[in-house]
């Protein structure tokens, strides 16, 4: 479903902003930030497009890992990345094998191997901030974006540090989520969203049931080959490297009230019960999340949002546990590719 627009985004870099240097990593590459005092993202800017991102990163793994843990996101600019193969080579150099998209929540296409198009929602719609696959038992620790073609206008990928989001949430609200967790309810086959065959990449109900059992997802088959699933998960986690707490969930993203008003009204006319919606979220015990809590969470995400304009060839590397991402509306052609790496479960962290 289409997500509500983030109004009056703070921390927005314009096309004329210059990178503020903080250090040099060699004659042709310098590190900097988009605005003084703003840690996210750290920018590695290259003055030689023939250097190549994967070759440069070959012996920079320690620097990249340390920078990612501190900043949460790294933007590589000017390295001459042109193709999905260049993008994939870099990911394999710094993070290993790429992952397949499972339990899909949005339309996308495979471009090359396990490199995909970013979410193919209509260009005039905003996509709210989220940590990739935080609604699953198994998720990626890293996510990467490659700007093959920037939009004529808009189309940025907003990002937000979820450590700061966690820290700003009212302690009583954090305690409530710690005690109860959050529940994600999803309905398939009602004419909204992706069909279960696409989400689970199978036509066999037995495969769906096996996947759900393995991943602690409750399921029920409804009339007309329709499906409802429920998953209950923690709302936060402790980062395995830094030990910091980070807000890691889709509780706000998938809630009915995060949709644009027209979409809310259409769904409320179509479905009677909250758990009949294409997607919706609750506390882990099934009780509703209070409106004031959701408003607070959306406002905290908004305050922490950082936006910068894409440039052709940019590569953005995010620690998916630390940083949420979204998408602004855009005009013109836009092609941002995405890939994930390093699978993990909460029990493994």
VOBA-1610 file (N, C-alpha, C; in pm, whole numbers, padded with zeros to 5 digits, always signed):
BEGIN
Unk+00084-00120+00000Unk+00000+00000+00000Unk+00087+00125+00000Unk+00029+00234-00041Unk+00105+00358-00052Unk+00110+00428+00084Unk+00224+00485+00115Unk+00245+00541+00247Unk+00227+00693+00248Unk+00188+00746+00364Unk+00161+00888+00376Unk+00286+00972+00355Unk+00267+01092+00310Unk+00380+01179+00277Unk+00443+01236+00403Unk+00576+01239+00409Unk+00646+01303+00519Unk+00651+01452+00492Unk+00581+01528+00573Unk+00571+01672+00550Unk+00691+01746+00609Unk+00737+01849+00539Unk+00839+01940+00588Unk+00960+01866+00644Unk+01021+01785+00560Unk+01134+01705+00605Unk+01249+01792+00649Unk+01305+01764+00768Unk+01422+01839+00813Unk+01549+01781+00752Unk+01661+01845+00778Unk+01792+01791+00740Unk+01800+01757+00592Unk+01748+01846+00509Unk+01745+01819+00366Unk+01861+01888+00296Unk+01941+01811+00224Unk+02052+01867+00147Unk+02003+01908+00010Unk+02043+02025-00035Unk+02003+02070-00168Unk+02108+02027-00270Unk+02075+02045-00396Unk+02167+02004-00502Unk+02294+02087-00503Unk+02293+02201-00434Unk+02412+02285-00432Unk+02498+02264-00308Unk+02454+02178-00215Unk+02532+02152-00095Unk+02665+02088-00132Unk+02772+02129-00065Unk+02902+02067-00084Unk+02931+01974+00032Unk+03006+01868+00003Unk+03043+01773+00108Unk+03145+01839+00199Unk+03121+01830+00330Unk+03213+01887+00429Unk+03318+01782+00462Unk+03444+01803+00424Unk+03545+01698+00445Unk+03576+01677+00592Unk+03600+01550+00629Unk+03641+01519+00766Unk+03773+01443+00770Unk+03807+01376+00660Unk+03934+01303+00655Unk+03962+01262+00512Unk+04085+01214+00489Unk+04126+01165+00357Unk+04164+01018+00369Unk+04122+00939+00271Unk+04157+00797+00270Unk+04256+00766+00158Unk+04317+00867+00103Unk+04411+00848-00007Unk+04406+00968-00099Unk+04492+00970-00198Unk+04500+01086-00286Unk+04371+01112-00362Unk+04298+01008-00395Unk+04181+01024-00481Unk+04048+01011-00408Unk+04049+00978-00280Unk+03925+00957-00205Unk+03930+01034-00073Unk+03825+01110-00045Unk+03814+01180+00083Unk+03681+01146+00147Unk+03676+01156+00279Unk+03553+01128+00353Unk+03496+01259+00406Unk+03364+01273+00402Unk+03302+01395+00449Unk+03158+01373+00488Unk+03092+01479+00531Unk+02951+01474+00568Unk+02875+01578+00486Unk+02746+01561+00477Unk+02664+01652+00397Unk+02641+01785+00465Unk+02639+01783+00599Unk+02619+01904+00678Unk+02705+01896+00803Unk+02761+02005+00848Unk+02844+02002+00969Unk+02766+01948+01089Unk+02829+01855+01161Unk+02768+01799+01280Unk+02670+01686+01254Unk+02640+01656+01128Unk+02547+01549+01094Unk+02624+01424+01057Unk+02611+01317+01133Unk+02689+01196+01110Unk+02637+01113+00993Unk+02508+01120+00965Unk+02447+01031+00865Unk+02413+01109+00739Unk+02461+01061+00621Unk+02556+00952+00601Unk+02699+01006+00597Unk+02797+00917+00614Unk+02935+00952+00582Unk+02954+00933+00433Unk+03015+01034+00368Unk+03031+01030+00222Unk+03177+01004+00188Unk+03202+00900+00108Unk+03333+00877+00050Unk+03328+00929-00093Unk+03399+01038-00119Unk+03396+01103-00249Unk+03525+01074-00325Unk+03510+01028-00448Unk+03626+00992-00530Unk+03644+01094-00643Unk+03767+01139-00663Unk+03794+01236-00769Unk+03835+01169-00899Unk+03846+01036-00900Unk+03888+00962-01020Unk+03785+00854-01052Unk+03696+00877-01150Unk+03592+00778-01181Unk+03646+00647-01236Unk+03775+00643-01270Unk+03834+00520-01321Unk+03887+00432-01209Unk+03885+00481-01085Unk+03938+00403-00974Unk+03859+00275-00952Unk+03726+00284-00958Unk+03642+00167-00938Unk+03613+00144-00790Unk+03485+00127-00757Unk+03447+00113-00616Unk+03492-00020-00557Unk+03467-00129-00626Unk+03507-00260-00573Unk+03658-00272-00556Unk+03739-00232-00655Unk+03884-00239-00635Unk+03933-00152-00519Unk+03875-00032-00505Unk+03915+00054-00395Unk+03880-00007-00260Unk+03763-00072-00254Unk+03716-00128-00128Unk+03786-00258-00089Unk+03863-00313-00182Unk+03923-00445-00160Unk+04000-00454-00029Unk+04081-00352-00001Unk+04160-00354+00123Unk+04112-00249+00223Unk+03985-00206+00208Unk+03929-00104+00297Unk+03816-00161+00384Unk+03808-00293+00395Unk+03697-00354+00469Unk+03691-00306+00614Unk+03807-00298+00680Unk+03808-00256+00820Unk+03758-00112+00834Unk+03801-00024+00745Unk+03757+00115+00746Unk+03607+00124+00721Unk+03559+00050+00624Unk+03417+00053+00588Unk+03332+00001+00703Unk+03372-00110+00764Unk+03295-00168+00874Unk+03289-00072+00993Unk+03403-00015+01029Unk+03407+00077+01143Unk+03324+00202+01116Unk+03334+00253+00994Unk+03257+00374+00958Unk+03108+00346+00958Unk+03070+00227+00912Unk+02928+00192+00906Unk+02869+00179+01047Unk+02943+00118+01139Unk+02894+00104+01277Unk+02876+00240+01343Unk+02964+00334+01312Unk+02954+00467+01373Unk+02844+00549+01309Unk+02842+00555+01177Unk+02751+00646+01106Unk+02618+00581+01070Unk+02616+00451+01051Unk+02494+00381+01013Unk+02471+00375+00864Unk+02526+00471+00788Unk+02510+00473+00644Unk+02629+00538+00576Unk+02670+00484+00462Unk+02784+00534+00386Unk+02738+00561+00243Unk+02772+00679+00192Unk+02741+00715+00053Unk+02872+00721-00025Unk+02881+00639-00130Unk+03000+00636-00216Unk+02968+00711-00345Unk+03044+00817-00373Unk+03012+00907-00484Unk+03136+00931-00570Unk+03117+00924-00702Unk+03224+00956-00794Unk+03315+00841-00830Unk+03276+00718-00797Unk+03360+00601-00823Unk+03336+00539-00961Unk+03248+00599-01039Unk+03226+00547-01174Unk+03147+00418-01180Unk+03061+00392-01081Unk+02975+00273-01084Unk+02869+00294-01192Unk+02861+00203-01289Unk+02772+00223-01403Unk+02671+00112-01423Unk+02701-00008-01380Unk+02617-00122-01413Unk+02580-00201-01289Unk+02474-00284-01299Unk+02441-00374-01187Unk+02557-00465-01150Unk+02638-00503-01249Unk+02754-00589-01220Unk+02856-00516-01133Unk+02879-00386-01163Unk+02969-00306-01078Unk+02915-00301-00935Unk+02787-00280-00924Unk+02720-00273-00794Unk+02735-00404-00718Unk+02709-00514-00787Unk+02718-00646-00725Unk+02861-00678-00683Unk+02957-00641-00764Unk+03098-00666-00730Unk+03135-00597-00599Unk+03088-00474-00582Unk+03118-00401-00459Unk+03057-00471-00337Unk+02930-00511-00349Unk+02864-00577-00237Unk+02936-00705-00198Unk+02973-00784-00296Unk+03043-00909-00266Unk+03180-00882-00204Unk+03242-00772-00241Unk+03373-00736-00186Unk+03364-00700-00039Unk+03260-00626-00001Unk+03253-00575+00137Unk+03159-00653+00226Unk+03072-00738+00166Unk+02968-00798+00250Unk+02930-00940+00212Unk+02988-00997+00109Unk+02959-01135+00075Unk+02842-01151-00019Unk+02784-01270-00019Unk+02679-01305-00115Unk+02552-01224-00093Unk+02484-01198-00204Unk+02359-01124-00200Unk+02244-01217-00163Unk+02136-01161-00108Unk+02023-01240-00061Unk+01905-01229-00156Unk+01822-01333-00155Unk+01697-01332-00230Unk+01589-01265-00148Unk+01501-01192-00216Unk+01387-01131-00146Unk+01284-01239-00115Unk+01247-01251+00014Unk+01144-01345+00057Unk+01035-01269+00131Unk+00917-01331+00140Unk+00801-01267+00206Unk+00785-01123+00157Unk+00776-01107+00028Unk+00775-00975-00033Unk+00654-00894+00010Unk+00675-00764+00031Unk+00565-00676+00068Unk+00538-00571-00038Unk+00618-00566-00144Unk+00601-00464-00247Unk+00646-00519-00382Unk+00593-00463-00491Unk+00632-00510-00624Unk+00773-00466-00661Unk+00851-00558-00716Unk+00986-00528-00762Unk+01027-00638-00861Unk+01132-00611-00938Unk+01178-00706-01039Unk+01327-00735-01021Unk+01365-00859-01047Unk+01507-00894-01046Unk+01571-00836-01171Unk+01686-00771-01155Unk+01758-00708-01266Unk+01873-00796-01310Unk+01950-00842-01213Unk+02066-00926-01242Unk+02096-01007-01116Unk+02079-01139-01128Unk+02102-01222-01010Unk+02009-01182-00897Unk+02067-01136-00787Unk+01987-01093-00672Unk+01993-00942-00652Unk+02011-00870-00760Unk+01995-00726-00762Unk+01855-00697-00816Unk+01780-00612-00743Unk+01640-00588-00775Unk+01616-00439-00800Unk+01503-00411-00867Unk+01457-00273-00872Unk+01407-00236-00732Unk+01417-00109-00696Unk+01357-00066-00571Unk+01206-00070-00586Unk+01134-00054-00477Unk+00989-00070-00476Unk+00922+00008-00588Unk+00837-00059-00665Unk+00776+00001-00782Unk+00637+00056-00753Unk+00626+00136-00647Unk+00502+00206-00619Unk+00491+00327-00713Unk+00371+00377-00734Unk+00352+00493-00822Unk+00441+00610-00782Unk+00490+00682-00882Unk+00589+00787-00859Unk+00537+00902-00773Unk+00405+00923-00771Unk+00352+01037-00695Unk+00327+01002-00549Unk+00365+00882-00508Unk+00342+00838-00371Unk+00472+00835-00291Unk+00461+00871-00164Unk+00573+00863-00072Unk+00576+00725-00006Unk+00691+00675+00027Unk+00704+00550+00101Unk+00764+00582+00237Unk+00694+00543+00342Unk+00735+00578+00478Unk+00862+00502+00517Unk+00934+00558+00615Unk+01059+00498+00660Unk+01037+00360+00722Unk+01132+00270+00697Unk+01124+00134+00749Unk+01261+00067+00741Unk+01284-00033+00823Unk+01403-00118+00815Unk+01365-00241+00734Unk+01441-00270+00632Unk+01404-00377+00538Unk+01381-00510+00610Unk+01263-00568+00584Unk+01228-00702+00632Unk+01229-00715+00784Unk+01210-00605+00857Unk+01206-00616+01003Unk+01080-00687+01051Unk+00987-00718+00959Unk+00867-00794+00993Unk+00889-00944+00977Unk+01011-00985+00944Unk+01042-01126+00925Unk+01129-01179+01038Unk+01130-01313+01051Unk+01220-01376+01147Unk+01365-01367+01099Unk+01384-01378+00968Unk+01517-01364+00909Unk+01520-01237+00824Unk+01621-01154+00845Unk+01630-01026+00776Unk+01775-01002+00737Unk+01800-00896+00664Unk+01936-00864+00621Unk+01999-00764+00716Unk+02127-00783+00745Unk+02199-00686+00827Unk+02244-00566+00745Unk+02260-00585+00614Unk+02305-00476+00526Unk+02209-00463+00408Unk+02189-00340+00363Unk+02112-00314+00242Unk+02185-00207+00162Unk+02183-00220+00029Unk+02258-00134-00061Unk+02166-00078-00169Unk+02190+00047-00208Unk+02116+00112-00315Unk+02215+00167-00417Unk+02177+00159-00545Unk+02261+00209-00654Unk+02177+00297-00744Unk+02220+00422-00762Unk+02148+00516-00848Unk+02197+00501-00992Unk+02121+00427-01070Unk+02153+00412-01212Unk+02102+00532-01291Unk+01981+00580-01254Unk+01923+00698-01319Unk+01851+00781-01214Unk+01899+00901-01181Unk+01827+00985-01085Unk+01701+01043-01149Unk+01601+01070-01068Unk+01477+01130-01116Unk+01502+01275-01159Unk+01416+01325-01247Unk+01425+01466-01285Unk+01400+01555-01164Unk+01308+01513-01079Unk+01276+01589-00958Unk+01232+01493-00850Unk+01284+01512-00728Unk+01246+01426-00616Unk+01308+01288-00627Unk+01238+01190-00569Unk+01285+01052-00576Unk+01401+01021-00483Unk+01420+01105-00380Unk+01528+01078-00286Unk+01495+00954-00202Unk+01596+00903-00135Unk+01581+00792-00041Unk+01607+00846+00099Unk+01503+00894+00169Unk+01523+00946+00304Unk+01576+00837+00397Unk+01660+00873+00491Unk+01715+00779+00587Unk+01706+00838+00727Unk+01703+00752+00828Unk+01695+00798+00967Unk+01766+00699+01058Unk+01839+00751+01154Unk+01914+00670+01250Unk+01817+00617+01356Unk+01798+00486+01360Unk+01699+00426+01450Unk+01749+00419+01595Unk+01877+00442+01618Unk+01925+00459+01755Unk+01866+00588+01814Unk+01865+00693+01733Unk+01808+00820+01778Unk+01656+00810+01790Unk+01592+00736+01700Unk+01449+00715+01711Unk+01417+00647+01844Unk+01488+00539+01876Unk+01467+00466+02001Unk+01483+00558+02121Unk+01590+00639+02120Unk+01621+00723+02234Unk+01515+00830+02259Unk+01443+00873+02152Unk+01347+00981+02166Unk+01206+00935+02198Unk+01182+00804+02194Unk+01048+00753+02225Unk+01022+00763+02375Unk+00903+00804+02410Unk+00863+00811+02551Unk+00894+00678+02621Unk+00964+00681+02734Unk+01000+00557+02804Unk+00880+00467+02833Unk+00765+00525+02863Unk+00645+00444+02888Unk+00602+00370+02763Unk+00615+00434+02648Unk+00580+00369+02521Unk+00681+00258+02490Unk+00808+00285+02510Unk+00909+00181+02489Unk+00882+00060+02577Unk+00847+00085+02703Unk+00820-00025+02796Unk+00699-00107+02751Unk+00597-00037+02699Unk+00477-00105+02650Unk+00513-00200+02536Unk+00594-00152+02441Unk+00634-00236+02328Unk+00730-00346+02373Unk+00815-00318+02472Unk+00906-00420+02523Unk+00828-00534+02586Unk+00724-00499+02658Unk+00643-00600+02726Unk+00557-00680+02628Unk+00498-00612+02531Unk+00400-00677+02445Unk+00454-00716+02308Unk+00561-00650+02258Unk+00602-00667+02120Unk+00502-00602+02027Unk+00511-00635+01899Unk+00415-00584+01802Unk+00371-00696+01710Unk+00251-00687+01659Unk+00194-00790+01572Unk+00167-00732+01434Unk+00204-00810+01333Unk+00183-00773+01193Unk+00079-00868+01135Unk-00034-00814+01093Unk-00141-00893+01033Unk-00150-00858+00885Unk-00156-00962+00802Unk-00158-00941+00657Unk-00263-01033+00594Unk-00340-00977+00500Unk-00441-01053+00428Unk-00407-01055+00279Unk-00423-01173+00219Unk-00388-01193+00078Unk-00511-01240+00002Unk-00526-01189-00122Unk-00632-01238-00208Unk-00759-01158-00206Unk-00758-01040-00140Unk-00877-00955-00134Unk-00875-00844-00238Unk-00781-00850-00332Unk-00773-00748-00437Unk-00682-00632-00404Unk-00614-00638-00290Unk-00519-00534-00251Unk-00384-00598-00225Unk-00278-00529-00266Unk-00144-00580-00238Unk-00108-00701-00323Unk+00003-00764-00288Unk+00053-00877-00364Unk-00021-01006-00327Unk-00045-01095-00422Unk-00104-01225-00389Unk-00005-01313-00313Unk-00055-01409-00238Unk+00036-01493-00160Unk+00131-01572-00249Unk+00090-01601-00371Unk+00178-01674-00462Unk+00305-01594-00494Unk+00292-01461-00504Unk+00408-01375-00529Unk+00491-01356-00403Unk+00423-01335-00292Unk+00492-01311-00164Unk+00579-01429-00127Unk+00524-01551-00139Unk+00596-01669-00096Unk+00665-01743-00211Unk+00649-01689-00333Unk+00717-01746-00451Unk+00685-01894-00471Unk+00556-01928-00461Unk+00511-02065-00479Unk+00363-02065-00513Unk+00316-02172-00578Unk+00174-02192-00603Unk+00117-02298-00509Unk+00200-02357-00426Unk+00162-02470-00341Unk+00135-02423-00198Unk+00013-02444-00152Unk-00022-02402-00016Unk+00065-02471+00090Unk+00105-02594+00061Unk+00187-02667+00159Unk+00322-02598+00179Unk+00377-02540+00073Unk+00503-02466+00086Unk+00484-02343+00175Unk+00369-02275+00156Unk+00339-02158+00239Unk+00329-02200+00385Unk+00257-02307+00412Unk+00238-02353+00549Unk+00370-02393+00614Unk+00456-02459+00539Unk+00586-02499+00591Unk+00671-02376+00625Unk+00669-02277+00534Unk+00744-02154+00560Unk+00691-02084+00685Unk+00561-02077+00699Unk+00503-02010+00815Unk+00540-02081+00945Unk+00534-02212+00945Unk+00569-02286+01066Unk+00714-02263+01104Unk+00803-02265+01005Unk+00946-02246+01032Unk+00975-02106+01084Unk+00891-02009+01044Unk+00918-01869+01078Unk+00821-01812+01181Unk+00754-01901+01255Unk+00668-01861+01367Unk+00558-01765+01323Unk+00501-01793+01205Unk+00391-01712+01152Unk+00262-01793+01164Unk+00161-01737+01229Unk+00030-01801+01233Unk-00039-01778+01099Unk-00111-01880+01052Unk-00178-01865+00922Unk-00316-01928+00928Unk-00404-01876+00845Unk-00537-01934+00828Unk-00582-01913+00685Unk-00632-02019+00624Unk-00685-02009+00489Unk-00832-01970+00496Unk-00869-01873+00415Unk-01007-01826+00413Unk-01072-01870+00282Unk-01201-01848+00269Unk-01273-01885+00147Unk-01213-01813+00027Unk-01224-01878-00088Unk-01178-01816-00211Unk-01028-01812-00226Unk-00958-01909-00167Unk-00811-01918-00181Unk-00740-01798-00120Unk-00802-01739-00018Unk-00744-01624+00049Unk-00669-01669+00175Unk-00579-01584+00220Unk-00491-01620+00332Unk-00477-01503+00428Unk-00473-01535+00558Unk-00438-01434+00659Unk-00321-01487+00741Unk-00221-01401+00765Unk-00108-01438+00848Unk-00092-01338+00962Unk-00035-01386+01073Unk-00004-01302+01188Unk+00136-01337+01236Unk+00216-01234+01261Unk+00351-01255+01315Unk+00371-01158+01430Unk+00422-01208+01542Unk+00450-01126+01659Unk+00600-01119+01682Unk+00652-00997+01695Unk+00797-00975+01698Unk+00833-00869+01801Unk+00960-00865+01846Unk+01006-00755+01931Unk+01011-00626+01850Unk+01001-00513+01920Unk+01001-00383+01852Unk+01139-00321+01845Unk+01235-00373+01922Unk+01370-00315+01925Unk+01470-00427+01941Unk+01596-00397+01914Unk+01702-00496+01933Unk+01831-00425+01972Unk+01924-00503+02023Unk+02055-00452+02059Unk+02151-00484+01946Unk+02222-00381+01897Unk+02311-00402+01784Unk+02428-00492+01824Unk+02459-00593+01745Unk+02562-00690+01785Unk+02703-00632+01794Unk+02733-00527+01718Unk+02867-00468+01722Unk+02876-00353+01823Unk+02780-00264+01822Unk+02791-00144+01905Unk+02726-00159+02042Unk+02637-00257+02057Unk+02567-00276+02184Unk+02458-00174+02207Unk+02429-00088+02110Unk+02327+00016+02124Unk+02189-00041+02092Unk+02087+00015+02158Unk+01950-00024+02129Unk+01902+00055+02006Unk+01828-00013+01920Unk+01778+00048+01797Unk+01633+00006+01774Unk+01553+00098+01723Unk+01411+00075+01697Unk+01401+00002+01564Unk+01355-00124+01564Unk+01365-00209+01447Unk+01233-00284+01427Unk+01143-00223+01351Unk+01012-00286+01328Unk+00938-00212+01216Unk+00826-00272+01175Unk+00737-00210+01077Unk+00605-00168+01142Unk+00603-00150+01273Unk+00477-00123+01342Unk+00411+00004+01293Unk+00489+00107+01266Unk+00434+00232+01214Unk+00406+00221+01064Unk+00500+00165+00991Unk+00491+00157+00845Unk+00362+00088+00800Unk+00330-00027+00859Unk+00217-00107+00812Unk+00085-00071+00880Unk+00084+00026+00969Unk-00043+00060+01037Unk-00135+00137+00943Unk-00263+00111+00956Unk-00362+00174+00869Unk-00348+00326+00868Unk-00322+00387+00984Unk-00322+00533+00994Unk-00198+00598+00932Unk-00101+00518+00889Unk+00015+00574+00819Unk-00012+00590+00670Unk-00121+00532+00623Unk-00161+00551+00484Unk-00215+00692+00464Unk-00213+00737+00340Unk-00274+00866+00309Unk-00425+00858+00337Unk-00482+00973+00365Unk-00621+00978+00411Unk-00717+00911+00313Unk-00697+00935+00184Unk-00788+00877+00085Unk-00781+00724+00087Unk-00660+00670+00111Unk-00645+00525+00116Unk-00710+00468+00242Unk-00694+00538+00355Unk-00761+00495+00478Unk-00911+00487+00458Unk-00967+00591+00399Unk-01113+00597+00381Unk-01160+00483+00290Unk-01085+00456+00184Unk-01124+00350+00091Unk-01123+00213+00160Unk-01021+00188+00243Unk-01011+00059+00310Unk-01116+00044+00419Unk-01145+00153+00490Unk-01247+00146+00594Unk-01386+00121+00535Unk-01409+00166+00413Unk-01536+00137+00345Unk-01543-00009+00300Unk-01427-00066+00267Unk-01421-00201+00212Unk-01421-00309+00320Unk-01351-00282+00432Unk-01333-00384+00535Unk-01388-00335+00669Unk-01454-00426+00739Unk-01518-00390+00865Unk-01421-00396+00983Unk-01337-00498+00988Unk-01253-00521+01105Unk-01109-00478+01081Unk-01041-00431+01183Unk-00901-00389+01167Unk-00810-00500+01117Unk-00838-00625+01156Unk-00750-00734+01112Unk-00790-00791+00976Unk-00888-00728+00910Unk-00923-00766+00772Unk-00851-00678+00669Unk-00783-00573+00716Unk-00713-00483+00625Unk-00601-00558+00552Unk-00562-00511+00433Unk-00450-00577+00363Unk-00328-00591+00454Unk-00292-00484+00526Unk-00189-00492+00630Unk-00233-00403+00745Unk-00197-00444+00866Unk-00224-00361+00983Unk-00136-00411+01096Unk-00118-00328+01196Unk-00033-00367+01309Unk-00103-00340+01441Unk-00059-00415+01543Unk-00117-00410+01676Unk-00004-00432+01776Unk-00034-00415+01903Unk+00058-00467+02004Unk+00062-00619+01991Unk+00166-00678+02047Unk+00184-00822+02031Unk+00072-00907+02086Unk-00007-00854+02181Unk-00120-00929+02234Unk-00249-00908+02154Unk-00238-00836+02043Unk-00353-00811+01957Unk-00432-00686+01989Unk-00396-00615+02094Unk-00467-00492+02130Unk-00424-00378+02039Unk-00510-00278+02019Unk-00476-00169+01926Unk-00366-00079+01980Unk-00283-00028+01890Unk-00183+00072+01925Unk-00251+00207+01926Unk-00234+00282+02035Unk-00304+00407+02051Unk-00265+00508+01942Unk-00362+00590+01901Unk-00338+00690+01798Unk-00228+00786+01837Unk-00225+00828+01965Unk-00123+00923+02008Unk+00017+00861+02004Unk+00026+00731+02024Unk+00155+00663+02014Unk+00203+00662+01870Unk+00114+00630+01777Unk+00150+00629+01636Unk+00189+00768+01587Unk+00115+00870+01632Unk+00149+01008+01595Unk+00288+01044+01647Unk+00318+01003+01770Unk+00450+01031+01827Unk+00561+00963+01747Unk+00539+00837+01713Unk+00641+00764+01638Unk+00665+00825+01501Unk+00558+00864+01432Unk+00576+00926+01300Unk+00650+01059+01311Unk+00622+01135+01415Unk+00690+01262+01433Unk+00838+01241+01466Unk+00871+01140+01544Unk+01012+01114+01576Unk+01088+01073+01450Unk+01029+00986+01369Unk+01092+00951+01241Unk+01115+01077+01158Unk+01014+01163+01153Unk+01025+01284+01072Unk+01142+01370+01118Unk+01155+01387+01250Unk+01262+01471+01303Unk+01400+01414+01272Unk+01411+01284+01263Unk+01541+01222+01240Unk+01573+01199+01092Unk+01481+01235+01004Unk+01499+01208+00862Unk+01605+01297+00798Unk+01692+01234+00722Unk+01794+01304+00642Unk+01767+01273+00495Unk+01769+01377+00412Unk+01741+01360+00269Unk+01853+01425+00188Unk+01897+01359+00084Unk+01998+01415-00007Unk+01961+01377-00150Unk+01994+01460-00248Unk+01962+01427-00388Unk+02057+01320-00441Unk+02001+01225-00512Unk+02082+01122-00577Unk+02162+01182-00693Unk+02283+01130-00713Unk+02361+01156-00834Unk+02388+01024-00904Unk+02393+01029-01037Unk+02416+00908-01114Unk+02545+00839-01067Unk+02536+00710-01042Unk+02652+00633-00998Unk+02669+00624-00847Unk+02585+00695-00771Unk+02592+00687-00625Unk+02561+00545-00577Unk+02630+00504-00471Unk+02599+00379-00402Unk+02582+00412-00254Unk+02470+00372-00197Unk+02441+00394-00056Unk+02441+00260+00015Unk+02522+00248+00119Unk+02532+00126+00199Unk+02477+00157+00339Unk+02376+00082+00383Unk+02315+00104+00513Unk+02330-00018+00602Unk+02358+00007+00728Unk+02340-00096+00830Unk+02190-00103+00854Unk+02126-00208+00808Unk+01980-00218+00812Unk+01926-00223+00955Unk+02011-00260+01051Unk+01968-00263+01190Unk+01967-00123+01251Unk+02048-00034+01196Unk+02066+00099+01253Unk+01990+00208+01180Unk+01962+00190+01052Unk+01909+00299+00971Unk+01786+00254+00891Unk+01680+00332+00901Unk+01559+00310+00821Unk+01568+00392+00693Unk+01493+00351+00592Unk+01493+00422+00465Unk+01351+00431+00410Unk+01330+00522+00315Unk+01200+00537+00250Unk+01218+00588+00108Unk+01117+00657+00055Unk+01127+00716-00078Unk+01033+00834-00089Unk+01082+00943-00150Unk+00997+01059-00174Unk+00934+01047-00313Unk+00822+01118-00338Unk+00763+01120-00472Unk+00861+01179-00573Unk+00839+01148-00701Unk+00932+01199-00802Unk+00863+01215-00937Unk+00934+01286-01025Unk+00891+01302-01163Unk+01003+01260-01256Unk+00964+01208-01372Unk+01063+01165-01470Unk+01111+01023-01445Unk+01198+00977-01533Unk+01253+00842-01519Unk+01339+00834-01393Unk+01331+00722-01324Unk+01412+00698-01204Unk+01440+00549-01196Unk+01565+00515-01172Unk+01600+00373-01160Unk+01704+00359-01048Unk+01656+00316-00933Unk+01740+00288-00817Unk+01735+00138-00794Unk+01850+00074-00793Unk+01858-00070-00771Unk+01893-00098-00625Unk+01853-00215-00578Unk+01872-00249-00437Unk+01915-00394-00423Unk+01994-00421-00321Unk+02036-00557-00289Unk+02061-00567-00139Unk+02054-00689-00088Unk+02074-00713+00055Unk+02181-00819+00076Unk+02236-00820+00199Unk+02337-00920+00231Unk+02336-00949+00381Unk+02405-01054+00419Unk+02426-01092+00559Unk+02296-01122+00632Unk+02239-01242+00610Unk+02114-01278+00678Unk+02137-01299+00828Unk+02035-01269+00906Unk+02044-01287+01051Unk+01904-01304+01109Unk+01897-01361+01226Unk+01774-01364+01304Unk+01803-01294+01436Unk+01698-01257+01507Unk+01718-01190+01636Unk+01793-01279+01734Unk+01769-01411+01727Unk+01837-01502+01817Unk+01987-01509+01790Unk+02027-01480+01667Unk+02169-01487+01630Unk+02245-01360+01665Unk+02175-01252+01692Unk+02243-01125+01717Unk+02298-01119+01860
//
